[in-house]
Amino acid sequence: MWTAKLIACVLYDFFDMTAGRALFAVPFAGEIIGCGLGYAMFGKNGLWYGLEAIDFTEQIDGFIPTATIIALANRPS
């Protein structure tokens, strides 16, 4: 199950990096969706995705795979 979550996170981060700025016309819409996705998959740890909102220019956060990092941090042992 964790592998499916990791794949979903990688795909979301890839989407955020490539087309996220163009498709999310509303500011911070990508961060809101990312927080929802993270919370649904990893509980409160998924809310760390909200750190992407620090970059209000939307220029740098696409290069940081936040959802993937959260997935890797929540890998079962």
C-alpha positions in Angstrom: 0.0 0.0 0.0 2.9 2.4 0.8 4.2 1.9 -2.7 1.0 3.1 -4.2 1.1 6.2 -1.9 4.7 6.9 -3.0 3.8 6.6 -6.7 0.8 9.0 -6.1 3.2 11.5 -4.4 5.8 11.3 -7.1 3.2 11.9 -9.8 1.7 14.9 -7.9 5.2 16.4 -7.4 5.9 15.9 -11.1 2.6 17.6 -12.0 3.4 20.4 -9.6 6.9 20.9 -11.1 5.8 20.8 -14.8 2.3 22.2 -15.1 1.2 23.2 -11.6 1.8 27.0 -11.9 -0.1 27.2 -15.2 -3.1 25.1 -14.1 -3.5 26.4 -10.6 -4.8 29.9 -11.4 -5.9 30.5 -7.9 -2.9 31.3 -5.6 -2.0 28.5 -3.2 -4.5 26.1 -4.8 -1.8 23.6 -5.4 -0.7 23.8 -1.8 -4.3 23.3 -0.6 -4.7 20.2 -2.8 -1.3 18.9 -1.7 -2.2 19.3 1.9 -5.5 17.4 1.4 -3.7 14.7 -0.5 -1.0 14.4 2.2 -3.5 14.4 5.0 -5.6 11.7 3.3 -2.6 9.5 2.9 -0.4 10.2 5.9 -2.6 11.9 8.5 -1.2 14.9 10.3 2.3 14.3 8.9 0.8 15.1 5.4 0.1 18.7 6.5 3.8 19.4 6.3 3.0 19.9 2.6 1.8 23.4 3.6 5.4 24.5 3.9 5.3 25.0 0.1 3.2 28.1 0.8 6.3 29.8 2.2 7.3 30.4 -1.5 4.6 32.9 -2.4 6.2 33.4 -5.8 5.4 29.8 -6.9 8.9 29.7 -8.5 11.0 27.5 -6.2 8.5 25.1 -4.6 8.0 23.1 -7.8 11.6 21.9 -7.6 11.2 20.6 -4.0 9.4 17.2 -4.1 7.6 17.8 -0.8 4.9 15.1 -1.2 7.6 12.5 -2.1 9.7 13.6 0.9 6.7 13.1 3.2 6.0 9.7 1.7 9.6 8.6 2.2 9.6 9.9 5.8 6.5 7.8 6.5 7.9 4.6 5.0 6.9 1.6 7.1 9.8 -0.1 8.8 
